Amino acid sequence: MKTALFALLLSFSLGTVRAAPPPEVRQDLAALLPQDTALFGEFDDLGGLQRWLRETSLGRICAEPEMQQFTRGILAAVKNALKQAQQGFNPLGLVGLTRDDFKGIRIRRAGFAIIDASLEKMIDGRAHVDVVLTAQYRAGAANGHKIMRALRNAAEMFGAVRFSDEKMGGRPVWIARVGQVEICVLADGDRFLLTTQRERMAQMIAALGAPYAKRLAASPRYQAVRRKMKVDRAAFFVYADVPRLVSRGLEFARRFGRPKDVAEFARLWNVLGLNGVEAAAMADMPAGADWRTEFAVTLSKRRGVFVLMQNGRVDHRFARHVPAGSLLYGTETFDLREFWPGIVQLAGEIHPTFRDGMKKAMADANAALGVSLEDDLFAGLGTTWAGYVGAPPGGGLLPDFGLFVTVRDKARLNRAIDAMTRQCVAAMKRAGGRAVQRKTAFRGMTLNVMELSGPDGNPIPFAPTWAVGEDFLVAGPFPHTVRNALMEKASLAGQKDFVALSRAVPEGAASATYLDTKALVGWLYNSVAPILQGLSGAINEKLQPYGLALNFKDLPPATVLTRHLTGTMYYTVVENDGVRAGWLSPFGSAGIALPVVAIGLVAAGAMVIDEHDHEEARLRYRLRRSRQQLKRESAKNRKLQARLRAIEKQIEELKKQLR
């Protein structure tokens, strides 16, 4: 009986083993690379990318008739310029190719990798960088191989490089030596593969069709960062083994840089907690009419700057106070009471003088303001912050912007604000100016308005206003801004694209920032297009020697660009094992350029205003000095006149005596 039972269990086990699926085999580049690859990037499903582009906002914009009219003109101008540049010369024919050879080629995916770099080999004059390039065909592989053979023949014909043919793993490989680097090329089947190491080519050929358990795709660091980003399929994905890259960078710096600087950099890297970063990655993923772009780092332990990045949950409670159509709105979970001690501690670890300087600056600020910022102001403020920038209500020249903060201790916060206000009034008086605090009631809240005047008595066109409610504080540059925030109106909370983007923000995000892409793009385009059209003749005159003539007159109206655009939502997620930041945008990775442009324009405007203010202050100073100089000169003149009168009197007396 026991023997029969054992035989039954054995047969069942063997049957289970035979029925187990074979190890998974993948053909993407990550399944071919070694686990310790330093840097890797891949474009996936390039054929599908065309479909994704057609479905996105950009694809719909490009499909508009007005946009196609403009782009056709651009393409025609470029073709004409190329035709003139060739002047009957056919570079394709020179290498035995025609335009038809490029038709039908479809790439499934393409990628690159820097596996390692060795300074020792570089110094010895041998191949030092271990690089891999690859492309996998969806269709047209025969034409792709034909192009590669034509390029090889051309290189040999012109004496640029000599190739030799070898077999690796039963596959034909071309090997060429360029300087001290040995380049290996595999152009076989549906794959093109290039390496700068002979051993690497042999290893990757052996990995084709084999399980990837010991490859990059299965490495813990690679898998961890992909899980954090929740990446399934990405149009573009790049991965970096940060410790490996940093170690190679430090190795290079020690060899060719100054050892003290390298040691200081390494110390700061550790103090900031960056030595806890395991991997970093970035991905572009289609999401309906938008793109989701994410950047993530995984951590072995949170320390340094990562401790200052606070966990939280996005709270859009203040969106109902923000006017609909606002250009920019952001909210964040942020506790000043915890942040300040953390940043002081980190500054002390960087250098003790930084910590001492920050403590002294805080003590001076406390003395000047008459409060303890840490114990009074920071303790009174809550942890949810929000701010916005929008068009002025009802139209106007000055933009509308405001700040909101939740209140943790209303009584303590009011005491701190009152003390700070009294100190500011006294400081303005000592400087020769004037600050008057006025209070007014509005919708059950008390608005505090500061009226300011400069030393010359001229009013300052700025009236800081704030109001403290039971659970939040609102502040703005003018009373009408705060009034508008407190009034019932069409708000951002009911704006369709804002609501949709807010729902798409990942769970547990600590911050979220909304940008009205349509308004920003429309403003930028309407600012640039008329300039291009006005300078069209001058621009084309400069391009004439190159055979180009751009049809700026056919630029479409701004509505063609903006009608398909949605907003952009940026967010950050802070977790114990890493941090990720991302955005939903019509532009993918290029979406990061929009706030940079906006901030740049605002900064430029602020610099102009600031320069104007400085120039006005300089003129006032010169005028005051001139007046003082005139007074001194007048006093001297009065003294001289008195002396002259005295001398004249003495002369008259002498004349009388002489008579």
C-alpha positions as CSV (number, residue, x, y, z in Angstrom):
1,M,0.0,0.0,0.0
2,K,2.8,2.4,0.9
3,T,4.7,1.5,-2.3
4,A,1.6,2.2,-4.4
5,L,1.0,5.6,-2.7
6,F,4.6,6.6,-3.2
7,A,4.4,5.6,-6.8
8,L,1.2,7.7,-7.2
9,L,2.8,10.8,-5.6
10,L,6.0,10.3,-7.7
11,S,4.0,10.0,-11.0
12,F,1.9,13.1,-10.0
13,S,5.1,15.1,-9.3
14,L,6.7,14.1,-12.6
15,G,3.5,15.0,-14.4
16,T,3.5,18.4,-12.7
17,V,7.2,19.0,-13.7
18,R,6.5,18.0,-17.3
19,A,3.4,20.3,-17.3
20,A,5.2,23.3,-15.9
21,P,5.6,26.1,-18.4
22,P,9.1,26.8,-19.8
23,P,11.0,29.9,-18.5
24,E,9.7,33.0,-20.2
25,V,11.6,34.2,-23.2
26,R,11.6,37.9,-24.2
27,Q,13.2,39.7,-27.1
28,D,13.4,43.3,-25.8
29,L,16.8,44.7,-25.0
30,A,16.4,44.5,-21.2
31,A,16.2,40.7,-21.5
32,L,19.5,40.6,-23.3
33,L,21.6,42.9,-21.1
34,P,23.6,41.9,-18.0
35,Q,22.1,42.8,-14.6
36,D,24.8,45.4,-13.8
37,T,24.1,47.6,-16.8
38,A,24.7,51.2,-15.9
39,L,22.3,53.0,-18.3
40,F,19.6,51.6,-20.6
41,G,16.9,53.2,-22.7
42,E,14.4,51.8,-25.2
43,F,11.7,53.0,-27.5
44,D,9.0,50.4,-27.5
45,D,6.3,49.6,-30.1
46,L,7.3,52.4,-32.6
47,G,4.6,51.2,-34.9
48,G,2.0,51.6,-32.2
49,L,3.5,55.0,-31.4
50,Q,2.2,56.4,-34.7
51,R,-1.3,55.2,-33.7
52,W,-0.9,56.7,-30.2
53,L,0.2,60.0,-31.8
54,R,-2.9,60.1,-34.0
55,E,-5.1,59.6,-31.0
56,T,-3.5,62.3,-28.8
57,S,-4.1,66.0,-28.7
58,L,-1.0,66.6,-30.9
59,G,-2.2,64.2,-33.5
60,R,-5.6,65.9,-33.7
61,I,-4.0,69.3,-34.0
62,C,-1.8,68.0,-36.9
63,A,-4.9,66.6,-38.6
64,E,-6.5,70.1,-38.7
65,P,-6.8,71.4,-42.4
66,E,-5.2,74.8,-41.4
67,M,-2.3,73.0,-39.8
68,Q,-1.8,70.7,-42.7
69,Q,-1.7,73.6,-45.1
70,F,1.2,75.1,-43.1
71,T,3.1,71.8,-42.7
72,R,2.7,71.0,-46.4
73,G,4.3,74.3,-47.2
74,I,7.2,73.6,-44.8
75,L,7.8,70.1,-46.3
76,A,7.7,71.6,-49.8
77,A,10.2,74.2,-48.8
78,V,12.6,71.6,-47.3
79,K,12.3,69.3,-50.3
80,N,13.0,72.2,-52.6
81,A,16.1,73.1,-50.5
82,L,17.4,69.6,-50.6
83,K,16.9,69.4,-54.3
84,Q,18.8,72.6,-54.9
85,A,21.6,71.4,-52.5
86,Q,22.0,68.2,-54.4
87,Q,22.1,69.9,-57.9
88,G,21.7,66.6,-59.7
89,F,24.0,64.7,-57.3
90,N,22.4,61.5,-55.9
91,P,24.1,60.4,-52.7
92,L,21.9,57.3,-52.5
93,G,22.9,56.2,-55.9
94,L,26.5,56.5,-54.9
95,V,26.1,53.7,-52.4
96,G,23.8,51.7,-54.5
97,L,20.5,52.6,-52.9
98,T,17.2,54.1,-54.0
99,R,14.3,55.8,-52.2
100,D,12.3,52.6,-52.6
101,D,14.8,50.8,-50.4
102,F,13.6,52.8,-47.4
103,K,9.9,52.0,-48.0
104,G,8.1,49.4,-45.9
105,I,10.6,49.5,-43.0
106,R,8.8,49.4,-39.7
107,I,10.7,49.3,-36.4
108,R,9.1,47.4,-33.5
109,R,11.5,48.7,-30.9
110,A,14.9,50.3,-30.6
111,G,17.3,50.8,-27.7
112,F,20.7,51.7,-26.4
113,A,22.7,50.8,-23.3
114,I,26.0,51.8,-21.7
115,I,26.9,48.7,-19.7
116,D,30.2,49.9,-18.3
117,A,33.2,52.1,-18.8
118,S,36.7,51.4,-17.6
119,L,39.4,54.0,-17.1
120,E,42.1,51.5,-17.0
121,K,41.4,50.2,-20.5
122,M,41.0,53.8,-21.7
123,I,44.5,54.7,-20.4
124,D,46.0,51.6,-22.0
125,G,44.5,52.7,-25.3
126,R,42.1,49.8,-25.6
127,A,38.3,49.7,-26.0
128,H,37.0,51.3,-22.8
129,V,33.2,51.9,-23.2
130,D,30.9,48.9,-23.4
131,V,28.0,50.2,-25.5
132,V,25.1,48.4,-27.2
133,L,22.7,49.7,-29.9
134,T,19.8,47.6,-31.1
135,A,16.7,47.7,-33.3
136,Q,14.1,45.1,-34.0
137,Y,12.1,45.2,-37.2
138,R,8.3,44.7,-37.4
139,A,8.5,44.7,-41.2
140,G,11.0,45.5,-43.9
141,A,13.9,43.7,-42.4
142,A,15.3,42.7,-45.8
143,N,15.4,46.3,-46.9
144,G,17.0,47.2,-43.6
145,H,19.8,44.7,-44.1
146,K,20.3,45.9,-47.7
147,I,20.8,49.4,-46.4
148,M,23.3,48.2,-43.8
149,R,25.3,46.2,-46.5
150,A,25.3,49.3,-48.7
151,L,26.7,51.4,-45.9
152,R,29.3,48.8,-45.2
153,N,30.4,48.7,-48.8
154,A,30.6,52.5,-48.9
155,A,32.7,52.6,-45.8
156,E,35.2,50.1,-47.2
157,M,35.2,51.7,-50.7
158,F,36.2,55.1,-49.2
159,G,38.7,53.4,-47.0
160,A,37.1,54.6,-43.8
161,V,37.0,51.2,-42.1
162,R,37.7,47.6,-43.0
163,F,35.2,44.8,-42.0
164,S,35.8,41.1,-41.4
165,D,33.1,38.4,-41.3
166,E,32.8,35.9,-38.4
167,K,30.3,33.5,-37.0
168,M,29.0,33.8,-33.4
169,G,26.4,31.4,-32.2
170,G,25.7,30.4,-35.8
171,R,25.0,34.0,-36.8
172,P,26.9,36.2,-39.2
173,V,28.7,39.1,-37.5
174,W,30.6,42.0,-39.1
175,I,33.6,43.1,-37.1
176,A,35.4,46.4,-37.7
177,R,38.2,48.1,-35.9
178,V,37.8,51.9,-35.6
179,G,40.9,53.3,-33.9
180,Q,41.2,51.3,-30.7
181,V,37.5,50.3,-30.6
182,E,36.3,47.0,-32.0
183,I,32.8,47.4,-33.3
184,C,30.7,44.3,-33.9
185,V,27.5,44.4,-36.0
186,L,24.8,41.7,-36.3
187,A,22.3,42.3,-39.1
188,D,20.4,39.1,-39.2
189,G,16.7,38.1,-39.1
190,D,14.5,40.7,-37.6
191,R,17.2,42.4,-35.5
192,F,20.1,44.8,-35.9
193,L,22.6,44.8,-33.0
194,L,25.8,46.8,-32.5
195,T,28.3,46.4,-29.7
196,T,31.7,47.9,-28.9
197,Q,33.0,44.7,-27.2
198,R,33.5,41.3,-29.0
199,E,32.6,39.4,-25.8
200,R,29.4,41.4,-25.4
201,M,28.2,40.5,-28.9
202,A,28.8,36.8,-28.1
203,Q,26.9,37.0,-24.8
204,M,23.9,38.8,-26.4
205,I,23.6,36.4,-29.2
206,A,23.6,33.6,-26.7
207,A,20.9,35.4,-24.8
208,L,18.6,35.6,-27.9
209,G,15.8,33.1,-27.4
210,A,17.0,32.2,-23.9
211,P,15.3,32.8,-20.5
212,Y,16.1,36.2,-19.0
213,A,16.3,35.2,-15.3
214,K,19.9,36.5,-15.0
215,R,19.5,39.5,-17.2
216,L,18.7,43.2,-16.5
217,A,14.9,42.6,-17.0
218,A,14.9,40.4,-14.0
219,S,17.3,42.4,-11.7
220,P,15.9,43.6,-8.4
221,R,16.8,47.2,-9.0
222,Y,15.2,47.3,-12.5
223,Q,12.1,45.5,-11.4
224,A,11.7,47.7,-8.3
225,V,11.8,51.0,-10.2
226,R,9.3,49.7,-12.8
227,R,6.9,48.6,-10.1
228,K,7.1,52.0,-8.4
229,M,6.3,53.7,-11.7
230,K,3.6,51.1,-12.5
231,V,5.0,50.8,-16.0
232,D,3.5,48.1,-18.2
233,R,4.2,49.5,-21.6
234,A,5.9,52.8,-22.3
235,A,6.6,54.5,-25.6
236,F,10.0,55.5,-24.1
237,F,11.7,54.2,-21.0
238,V,15.2,54.9,-19.6
239,Y,16.8,53.3,-16.6
240,A,20.0,54.2,-14.7
241,D,21.9,52.2,-12.1
242,V,22.8,55.3,-10.0
243,P,25.4,53.8,-7.7
244,R,27.3,52.3,-10.7
245,L,27.2,55.6,-12.6
246,V,28.3,57.6,-9.6
247,S,31.2,55.2,-8.8
248,R,32.4,55.4,-12.4
249,G,32.1,59.2,-12.4
250,L,34.1,59.5,-9.1
251,E,36.7,57.1,-10.5
252,F,37.1,59.4,-13.5
253,A,37.2,62.5,-11.3
254,R,39.8,61.1,-9.0
255,R,42.1,60.3,-12.0
256,F,41.7,63.6,-13.8
257,G,40.4,66.0,-11.1
258,R,41.5,67.4,-7.8
259,P,41.3,64.7,-5.0
260,K,40.1,67.2,-2.4
261,D,37.2,68.3,-4.6
262,V,36.2,64.7,-5.3
263,A,36.3,63.8,-1.6
264,E,34.1,66.8,-0.8
265,F,31.6,65.9,-3.5
266,A,31.5,62.3,-2.2
267,R,30.9,63.6,1.3
268,L,28.1,66.0,0.2
269,W,26.5,63.2,-1.8
270,N,26.4,61.0,1.3
271,V,25.2,63.9,3.6
272,L,22.3,64.7,1.2
273,G,21.3,61.1,1.3
274,L,21.8,60.6,-2.4
275,N,23.9,57.5,-1.7
276,G,20.7,55.8,-0.7
277,V,19.4,56.0,-4.3
278,E,19.4,52.6,-5.9
279,A,18.0,53.3,-9.3
280,A,16.4,56.1,-11.4
281,A,14.0,55.8,-14.3
282,M,11.8,57.9,-16.6
283,A,9.0,56.8,-18.8
284,D,6.5,58.3,-21.4
285,M,3.2,56.4,-21.5
286,P,0.2,57.2,-23.6
287,A,-3.0,58.0,-21.6
288,G,-5.9,58.6,-23.9
289,A,-5.5,62.1,-25.5
290,D,-2.7,62.9,-23.1
291,W,0.7,61.4,-22.1
292,R,1.7,60.3,-18.6
293,T,5.4,61.0,-17.9
294,E,7.0,59.8,-14.7
295,F,10.4,60.0,-13.1
296,A,11.2,57.8,-10.1
297,V,14.0,56.9,-7.8
298,T,14.1,53.9,-5.5
299,L,15.8,54.2,-2.1
300,S,17.5,51.8,0.2
301,K,16.7,54.2,3.0
302,R,15.2,57.7,3.3
303,R,17.8,60.1,4.6
304,G,19.1,63.6,3.8
305,V,16.9,65.6,1.5
306,F,14.5,62.7,1.2
307,V,13.6,63.1,4.8
308,L,12.6,66.7,4.1
309,M,10.2,65.5,1.4
310,Q,7.0,64.9,3.4
311,N,4.4,62.3,2.8
312,G,0.8,63.4,2.4
313,R,-2.4,63.3,0.4
314,V,-3.4,65.9,-2.1
315,D,-6.3,68.0,-0.8
316,H,-8.1,70.2,-3.3
317,R,-10.3,71.9,-0.7
318,F,-9.2,75.4,-1.8
319,A,-10.0,74.7,-5.5
320,R,-13.5,76.1,-4.9
321,H,-12.0,79.5,-4.0
322,V,-9.9,79.6,-7.2
323,P,-11.6,81.3,-10.2
324,A,-12.3,79.0,-13.2
325,G,-9.8,79.6,-16.0
326,S,-6.9,80.4,-13.7
327,L,-3.5,79.8,-15.4
328,L,-1.8,78.0,-12.6
329,Y,-2.9,76.3,-9.4
330,G,-1.0,74.2,-7.0
331,T,-1.5,72.5,-3.6
332,E,0.9,70.6,-1.4
333,T,1.1,68.9,2.0
334,F,3.8,70.8,3.8
335,D,4.4,71.3,7.6
336,L,6.8,74.2,8.3
337,R,7.0,73.1,12.0
338,E,8.7,69.8,10.9
339,F,10.5,71.2,7.8
340,W,12.5,73.9,9.5
341,P,14.3,71.7,12.1
342,G,15.0,69.2,9.4
343,I,16.6,71.7,7.1
344,V,18.7,73.2,9.9
345,Q,20.0,69.8,10.8
346,L,20.8,69.0,7.2
347,A,22.6,72.4,6.8
348,G,24.7,71.5,9.9
349,E,25.7,68.2,8.4
350,I,26.8,70.0,5.3
351,H,28.8,72.5,7.3
352,P,28.4,73.8,10.9
353,T,28.6,77.4,9.8
354,F,25.5,76.9,7.6
355,R,23.6,75.7,10.6
356,D,24.8,78.5,12.8
357,G,24.0,81.1,10.1
358,M,20.5,79.8,9.7
359,K,19.9,79.8,13.5
360,K,21.3,83.4,13.7
361,A,19.1,84.5,10.8
362,M,16.0,83.0,12.5
363,A,16.9,84.7,15.8
364,D,17.3,88.0,14.0
365,A,14.0,87.6,12.2
366,N,12.3,86.7,15.5
367,A,13.7,89.8,17.2
368,A,12.7,92.0,14.2
369,L,9.2,90.6,14.0
370,G,8.6,90.4,17.7
371,V,7.5,86.7,17.6
372,S,9.0,83.3,17.6
373,L,8.4,82.0,14.1
374,E,8.9,78.4,15.1
375,D,6.7,78.5,18.2
376,D,4.1,81.0,17.0
377,L,3.7,81.3,13.3
378,F,4.8,77.8,12.2
379,A,2.7,76.2,15.0
380,G,-0.4,78.2,14.1
381,L,-0.3,77.3,10.4
382,G,-1.6,74.0,9.1
383,T,-0.2,71.5,6.6
384,T,-2.2,72.1,3.4
385,W,-1.0,74.9,1.2
386,A,-2.4,76.2,-2.1
387,G,-1.8,79.1,-4.4
388,Y,-3.0,80.3,-7.8
389,V,-2.3,82.7,-10.6
390,G,-5.1,83.8,-12.8
391,A,-6.5,86.5,-15.0
392,P,-7.9,89.6,-13.1
393,P,-11.6,89.2,-12.3
394,G,-13.6,91.1,-14.9
395,G,-10.5,92.0,-16.9
396,G,-7.7,94.4,-16.1
397,L,-4.0,94.8,-16.2
398,L,-2.9,93.2,-13.0
399,P,-3.0,89.4,-12.7
400,D,-4.9,87.8,-9.9
401,F,-3.1,85.6,-7.4
402,G,-3.6,84.3,-3.9
403,L,-2.3,82.0,-1.2
404,F,-4.3,79.7,1.1
405,V,-3.1,77.8,4.2
406,T,-5.0,75.6,6.6
407,V,-5.0,76.9,10.3
408,R,-3.9,74.6,13.1
409,D,-4.2,77.1,16.0
410,K,-6.2,80.2,15.1
411,A,-5.6,82.1,18.4
412,R,-1.8,81.5,18.2
413,L,-1.7,82.4,14.5
414,N,-3.6,85.7,15.1
415,R,-1.3,86.7,17.9
416,A,1.7,86.0,15.7
417,I,0.3,88.0,12.8
418,D,-0.8,90.9,15.0
419,A,2.7,91.1,16.5
420,M,4.4,91.0,13.1
421,T,2.1,93.7,11.8
422,R,2.9,96.0,14.6
423,Q,6.6,95.5,14.0
424,C,6.2,96.2,10.3
425,V,4.3,99.4,11.0
426,A,7.0,100.5,13.3
427,A,9.8,99.6,10.9
428,M,8.1,101.6,8.1
429,K,7.8,104.6,10.4
430,R,11.5,104.4,11.3
431,A,12.4,104.3,7.6
432,G,10.4,107.5,7.0
433,G,7.4,105.7,5.3
434,R,4.0,104.9,6.6
435,A,2.0,101.7,7.0
436,V,-1.6,101.8,8.2
437,Q,-3.6,98.7,8.9
438,R,-7.3,98.9,8.2
439,K,-10.0,96.3,8.9
440,T,-13.2,95.6,7.0
441,A,-15.8,92.9,7.2
442,F,-16.7,90.7,4.3
443,R,-18.9,87.6,4.2
444,G,-18.4,86.9,7.9
445,M,-14.6,87.3,7.8
446,T,-12.4,90.3,8.8
447,L,-10.2,91.5,5.9
448,N,-6.9,93.1,7.1
449,V,-5.5,95.7,4.6
450,M,-2.1,97.4,4.7
451,E,-1.9,100.8,3.1
452,L,1.8,101.7,2.4
453,S,3.6,104.9,1.6
454,G,7.2,105.4,0.9
455,P,9.7,107.8,2.6
456,D,8.8,110.5,0.0
457,G,5.2,110.3,0.9
458,N,4.1,108.7,-2.4
459,P,1.7,105.7,-2.0
460,I,3.0,102.3,-2.9
461,P,0.7,100.6,-5.4
462,F,0.5,97.4,-3.3
463,A,-2.0,96.6,-0.5
464,P,-1.3,93.3,1.2
465,T,-4.5,91.8,2.4
466,W,-5.3,88.7,4.5
467,A,-8.1,87.1,6.4
468,V,-8.1,84.3,9.0
469,G,-11.1,82.1,9.2
470,E,-11.8,79.2,11.5
471,D,-9.8,76.7,9.5
472,F,-7.9,78.6,6.8
473,L,-5.9,81.7,6.0
474,V,-6.2,83.5,2.7
475,A,-3.8,86.3,1.5
476,G,-3.4,88.3,-1.6
477,P,-1.7,91.5,-2.9
478,F,-4.9,93.5,-3.0
479,P,-8.3,93.5,-1.2
480,H,-10.2,92.7,-4.4
481,T,-8.1,89.5,-4.8
482,V,-9.1,88.2,-1.3
483,R,-12.8,89.3,-1.9
484,N,-12.9,87.4,-5.2
485,A,-11.5,84.3,-3.5
486,L,-14.2,84.4,-0.8
487,M,-17.1,85.0,-3.2
488,E,-19.3,82.3,-4.8
489,K,-18.3,82.0,-8.5
490,A,-17.4,79.6,-11.3
491,S,-14.4,77.9,-9.7
492,L,-11.6,75.6,-10.7
493,A,-13.3,72.8,-8.7
494,G,-16.0,72.6,-11.4
495,Q,-13.7,72.9,-14.4
496,K,-14.0,69.8,-16.5
497,D,-10.4,69.2,-17.4
498,F,-9.2,70.0,-13.9
499,V,-11.6,67.5,-12.3
500,A,-10.5,64.8,-14.8
501,L,-6.8,65.4,-14.3
502,S,-7.2,65.5,-10.5
503,R,-8.8,62.1,-10.5
504,A,-5.9,60.8,-12.6
505,V,-3.3,61.9,-9.9
506,P,-1.8,58.8,-8.2
507,E,-3.1,57.8,-4.8
508,G,-0.9,59.2,-2.0
509,A,0.5,62.2,-4.0
510,A,1.8,64.9,-1.7
511,S,1.5,67.7,-4.2
512,A,-0.3,68.5,-7.4
513,T,0.0,71.5,-9.7
514,Y,-2.4,72.3,-12.5
515,L,-1.4,74.4,-15.5
516,D,-3.9,75.7,-18.1
517,T,-2.0,74.5,-21.1
518,K,-4.6,75.9,-23.5
519,A,-4.3,79.4,-22.1
520,L,-0.5,79.3,-21.9
521,V,0.0,77.9,-25.4
522,G,-2.5,80.4,-26.9
523,W,-0.8,83.3,-25.2
524,L,2.7,82.2,-26.3
525,Y,1.5,81.5,-29.9
526,N,-0.4,84.8,-30.2
527,S,2.8,86.6,-29.0
528,V,5.2,84.9,-31.4
529,A,3.1,84.3,-34.5
530,P,2.6,88.0,-35.4
531,I,6.3,88.7,-35.0
532,L,7.2,85.8,-37.3
533,Q,4.7,87.0,-39.9
534,G,5.9,90.6,-39.6
535,L,9.5,89.5,-40.1
536,S,8.7,86.9,-42.7
537,G,10.4,88.8,-45.5
538,A,13.6,89.4,-43.6
539,I,13.8,85.8,-42.3
540,N,13.3,84.3,-45.8
541,E,15.9,86.7,-47.2
542,K,18.4,85.2,-44.8
543,L,17.3,81.6,-45.7
544,Q,17.4,82.3,-49.5
545,P,21.1,81.1,-49.9
546,Y,20.0,77.8,-48.5
547,G,17.0,77.4,-50.9
548,L,14.5,77.7,-48.0
549,A,11.3,79.9,-48.0
550,L,9.1,79.5,-45.0
551,N,5.4,80.3,-45.4
552,F,4.7,82.1,-42.1
553,K,1.7,83.7,-43.7
554,D,0.0,80.3,-43.5
555,L,0.4,80.0,-39.8
556,P,-2.9,78.8,-38.5
557,P,-4.9,80.8,-35.9
558,A,-4.3,80.0,-32.2
559,T,-7.7,78.3,-31.9
560,V,-6.5,75.5,-34.2
561,L,-3.8,74.7,-31.7
562,T,-5.8,75.1,-28.5
563,R,-9.1,73.5,-29.3
564,H,-7.8,70.0,-28.7
565,L,-5.5,70.8,-25.8
566,T,-6.2,69.8,-22.2
567,G,-4.5,71.0,-19.1
568,T,-1.3,69.7,-17.5
569,M,-1.2,68.2,-14.0
570,Y,2.1,67.8,-12.2
571,Y,2.4,65.7,-9.1
572,T,4.9,64.1,-6.6
573,V,4.5,61.0,-4.6
574,V,6.8,60.4,-1.6
575,E,7.1,56.9,-0.2
576,N,9.4,55.2,2.2
577,D,11.2,53.3,-0.6
578,G,11.4,56.1,-3.1
579,V,10.0,59.2,-4.7
580,R,8.3,59.7,-8.0
581,A,7.3,62.8,-9.9
582,G,5.2,63.0,-13.0
583,W,2.8,64.9,-15.1
584,L,-0.2,64.3,-17.4
585,S,0.2,66.6,-20.4
586,P,-0.6,66.8,-24.1
587,F,3.1,67.0,-24.8
588,G,4.7,64.1,-22.9
589,S,8.3,64.8,-21.7
590,A,8.2,68.2,-23.3
591,G,5.5,69.1,-20.8
592,I,8.2,70.1,-18.3
593,A,9.2,72.9,-20.7
594,L,5.9,74.7,-20.2
595,P,6.3,75.8,-16.6
596,V,10.0,76.6,-17.3
597,V,8.9,78.9,-20.1
598,A,6.2,80.4,-18.0
599,I,8.5,80.9,-15.0
600,G,11.1,82.4,-17.4
601,L,8.7,84.9,-18.7
602,V,7.5,85.8,-15.3
603,A,11.1,86.1,-14.0
604,A,12.0,88.3,-17.0
605,G,9.0,90.5,-16.3
606,A,9.9,90.7,-12.7
607,M,13.5,91.6,-13.6
608,V,12.3,94.4,-15.8
609,I,10.0,95.6,-13.0
610,D,12.8,95.2,-10.5
611,E,15.3,97.0,-12.7
612,H,12.7,99.8,-13.2
613,D,12.2,100.0,-9.4
614,H,16.0,100.1,-8.8
615,E,16.4,102.8,-11.5
616,E,13.6,104.8,-9.8
617,A,15.3,104.4,-6.4
618,R,18.6,105.5,-7.9
619,L,17.0,108.6,-9.4
620,R,15.4,109.4,-6.1
621,Y,18.7,109.0,-4.3
622,R,20.5,111.2,-6.8
623,L,17.7,113.8,-6.5
624,R,17.9,113.7,-2.7
625,R,21.7,114.1,-2.8
626,S,21.4,116.9,-5.3
627,R,19.0,118.7,-3.1
628,Q,21.3,118.3,-0.1
629,Q,24.2,119.5,-2.2
630,L,22.2,122.6,-3.2
631,K,21.3,123.3,0.4
632,R,25.0,123.1,1.4
633,E,26.0,125.3,-1.5
634,S,23.2,127.8,-0.6
635,A,24.5,127.9,2.9
636,K,28.0,128.5,1.7
637,N,26.7,131.3,-0.6
638,R,24.8,132.9,2.2
639,K,28.0,132.9,4.3
640,L,30.0,134.4,1.5
641,Q,27.4,137.1,0.9
642,A,27.5,138.0,4.5
643,R,31.3,138.2,4.4
644,L,31.1,140.4,1.3
645,R,28.6,142.7,2.9
646,A,30.9,143.0,6.0
647,I,33.9,143.7,3.7
648,E,31.9,146.3,1.8
649,K,31.0,147.9,5.1
650,Q,34.6,148.0,6.2
651,I,35.6,149.6,2.9
652,E,33.0,152.3,3.3
653,E,34.3,153.1,6.8
654,L,37.8,153.3,5.5
655,K,36.7,155.7,2.8
656,K,35.1,158.0,5.4
657,Q,38.3,158.0,7.5
658,L,40.5,158.8,4.4
659,R,38.2,161.9,3.7
